[in-house]
Amino acid sequence: MSVQLGMPQPREGSGAGVPPARPAGAAPGLLDRYGRRATDMRLSLTDKCNLRCTYCMPAEGLEWLAKQAVMSAEEIVRIVGIGVDSLGVRELRLTGGEPLVRADLVDIISALRSNHPDLPISMTTNGVGLDKKAAALKAAGLTRINVSLDSLHEETFTQLTRRPFLDRVLAGVDAAWAAGLGPVKLNAVLMRGINDAESPSLLAWALDRGYELRFIEQMPLDADHGWTRRNMITAAEIRELLSRDYVLSPDPRARDGAPAERFEVRRRVAGSVGPYEQVAAVGPTEQAAAGPVSEAEGPVLGTVGIIASVTEPFCADCRRTRITAEGKIMSCLFSREEFDLLGLLRDGASDEALAERWQDAMWVKPKAHGMDHTGLGAADFVQPDRSMSAIGG
């Protein structure tokens, strides 16, 4: 029996997915009430996925959207054009579900690149089938790629994804690198008692190959709604796990609104004490003042990122706007409200009317998602109905 796909609720009093209008004289672009301007667009190409990751989907999968409910290639190109040409979008990330399951993926990217020669276009994928498409995606105009990879051990990978496809994912990662889709970034979600102990070896593997690894706190976006704060591996725990083999120090490059906090990585030597010991005592904010590591830790091997959406949120500098596969605007990954853009487009609305709807939707973006609490049951946070695959990461 399939599970019904949960949908966020329209904003009360705003009609069927229609946001309230911004105040007259509001600044142009995708600005919200708190002065944040969205320039990073995340657009989902499909809700379908060929894995069943435990932190995202139930074992039996979800009821997929009907084909006619999903944006066509032409509609995607038009919506992106409005974002870039009229609303200040400066970066595009294609997401899913799994983008590679769309037969017209290469054509979509080619059309986007033709219309926007200088636009950075990246894609998040699980990597299954990427080895067969990486070269074509690069030729079409894809800039770089993010691949989800939670384990290098076949049994653990299969336990987490419910599919024995590790070899396919690794082949896809190598193909992306060979095609020039760099920097190749790897996304890993650590699950307590399953793959958390693998974090140092996964980082070593990535550093050795020149890939950029980012660890992501498990977020309450699973379709089973089994997430608990108690069971997730926190950013502080991730730093502790990595510190057994490595010294982490703040990346000198500006974060510039990125979800991941980056750290330079050096090999730890026996008895050495580096900035992590200081941050463990005083917290991540004070870490920047810790100073350089000693010569004993050696050269920088690369960087690692930690996306701490739950325990160290970055809402105050969020620059993202999201469009779901069926053309709904979501101002926040954790939003329980969404606003229809595709329906308006299919009703014959002008680009100007579509831009106005988009601006209105982003104006009511919440100040924060409400998860940054020490308690386990924060009263102001309710898990969204949609799972990650139904939103687009």
Beta strands, then each sheet from edge to edge (+ up, - down):
strand 1: 40-44
strand 2: 91-95
strand 3: 121-125
strand 4: 144-148
strand 5: 185-189
strand 6: 212-216
strand 7: 246-250
strand 8: 261-267
strand 9: 302-307
strand 10: 320-323
strand 11: 328-330
strand 12: 339-340
sheet 1: 7+ 8- 9+ 6+ 5+ 4+ 3+ 2+ 1+ 10+ 11- 12+
end
